[in-house]
Amino acid sequence: MDELTPWADHWCKWCGDQLPIDRDPRRLFCDNDRACHTAYYNDLRAERLKRARAGKTCKQCGATFTRQKAHAIYCSRDCAVKAGHRAVSERRRRARADSCYIGQSV
């Protein structure tokens, strides 16, 4: 029995084509100019990024959303604008409260 025979029934992990009998037993992909290898690992990367972006909670409204960018913290432009308006009004309120004590003895 040939030592490579046990691997004769292996298939490419991406396209499913049968791998040649005389191949290196560690080889997982066929010879399509590394197209199968590249496509397989690109797909793995895309899935990992998809999982990382899913299930985030909006800081403004509390809704669960899938981020389009890694640093997104709001589910929509509306929530981002509302959060910005809220932050501005908070700063103004604090400034007014602080300015009331200027010149007054406490």
For each residue, the residues with C-beta under 8 A, 3 or more apart:
1: 5
2: 5 21
3: 6
4: 7 8 21 22 23 25
5: 1 2 8 21
6: 3
7: 4 10 19 21 23 25
8: 4 5 21
9: 18
10: 7 18 19
11: 16 17 18 19
12: 15 16 17 18 19 28 29 30 36
13: 28 29 36 40
14: 29 36 37 39 40
15: 12 30 32 36
16: 11 12
17: 11 12 30
18: 9 10 11 12
19: 7 10 11 12 23 27 30
20: 23
21: 2 4 5 7 8
22: 4
23: 4 7 19 20 27
24: 27
25: 4 7
26:
27: 19 23 24
28: 12 13 37
29: 12 13 14 32 34 36 37 40
30: 12 15 17 19 36
31:
32: 15 29 35 36
33:
34: 29 37 38
35: 32 38 39
36: 12 13 14 15 29 30 32 39 40
37: 14 28 29 34 40 41
38: 34 35 41 42
39: 14 35 36 42 43
40: 13 14 29 36 37 43 44
41: 37 38 44 45
42: 38 39 45 46
43: 39 40 46 47
44: 40 41 47 48
45: 41 42 48 49
46: 42 43 49 50
47: 43 44 50 51
48: 44 45 51 52
49: 45 46 52 53
50: 46 47 53 54
51: 47 48 54
52: 48 49 70
53: 49 50 56 66 67 68 70
54: 50 51 66 67
55: 64 66
56: 53 64 65 66 67 72 73
57: 62 63 64 65
58: 61 62 63 64 65 73 74 75 76 79
59: 73 74 79 83
60: 74 75 79 80 82 83 86
61: 58 75 79
62: 57 58
63: 57 58 75
64: 55 56 57 58
65: 56 57 58 75 76
66: 53 54 55 56
67: 53 54 56 70 72
68: 53 72
69: 72
70: 52 53 67
71:
72: 56 67 68 69
73: 56 58 59
74: 58 59 60 77 79 80 83
75: 58 60 61 63 65 79
76: 58 65 79 80
77: 74 80 81
78: 81 82
79: 58 59 60 61 74 75 76 82 83
80: 60 74 76 77 83 84
81: 77 78 84 85
82: 60 78 79 85 86
83: 59 60 74 79 80 86 87
84: 80 81 87 88
85: 81 82 88 89
86: 60 82 83 89 90
87: 83 84 90 91
88: 84 85 91 92
89: 85 86 92 93
90: 86 87 93 94
91: 87 88 94 95
92: 88 89 95 96
93: 89 90 96 97
94: 90 91 97 98
95: 91 92 98 99
96: 92 93 99 100
97: 93 94 100
98: 94 95 101 102
99: 95 96 102
100: 96 97 104
101: 98 104 106
102: 98 99
103:
104: 100 101
105:
106: 101
